[in-house]
Amino acid sequence: MKAVVLTSNSLRHRYFANVISENFELVGLVAEPKFDYFSFQQQKSLLVQEHFRRLERYERKYFGSYGGFPQCPLMEVAVKQINDEQVIRWIQQKNPQYVFLFGTGILNDKWLALYSDKIINLHLGLSPDYKGTATLFWPFANDDLRHLGVTIHIATGQVDAGAILGQIKPDIDIGDNYYDITNKIIRKAIDHFPRLVRAYDQAAIVPVPQKPGAHSRTYRKDQFTEEVLQKVLNKYGNGLK
């Protein structure tokens, strides 16, 4: 199965690309740097700054062995360039059967028209319960870990709203803190991604349409504050007992 990956450039995204390369014929990879959504909060709060430093340390702990992208044709683009015409043409030349998406900006309608029902997205959040920004953070803020997870779904014109191929829940052990739990669920979801894609390709699973319910919530970046972060770290920052 020929596939391309559209992703970002953090260690978790490099791990994703390597897992895809190990399971599919990876014919192209586009890497777009992650937009810094929380620069304002970091400028205003030492606690938020330390939180993001800890995020980096734990990402190295869980994904550090995958420091580079796999060997394949690679296009590195700037922030918000994922929809540029030259990027789309470059991917078209690779003639992929599937486009795998994790961590880039929102794709435009041209992508969706070219690869209808063939763009599979890994969304860090349990859709439709948690959408928007920091979707692995808010279940902790709400003491709602039963709605903590990752969703693998078909990309559509509505953000994170496509039919679901599968959802991955965390494995939480005694002693795990917020940073352990979130990195473990990301790694688990990436590891399950190839299996779900193959099952979808072979019609062994039927995508389930998303139906927003009473629990559905969408969060904006300005809702992430020092006060909410302190609440999460007070309860989940030092490991579960």
Secondary structure, DSSP 4 states (H G I P E B T S, - for coil): -EEEEEE-SSHHHHHHHHHHHHHSEEEEEEE-PPP-TTHHHHHH-HHHHHHHHHHHHHHHHHHTT--S--SS-EEE--TT-TT-HHHHHHHHHH--SEEEEESSPPP-HHHHHHTTTTEEEEESS-TTTEEES-TTTHHHHTT-GGG--EEEEE--SSTT-SPEEEEE-----TT--HHHHHHHHHHHHHHHHHHHHHHHHTTSS-PBPP---TT-EEE-GGG--HHHHHHHHHHHSS---
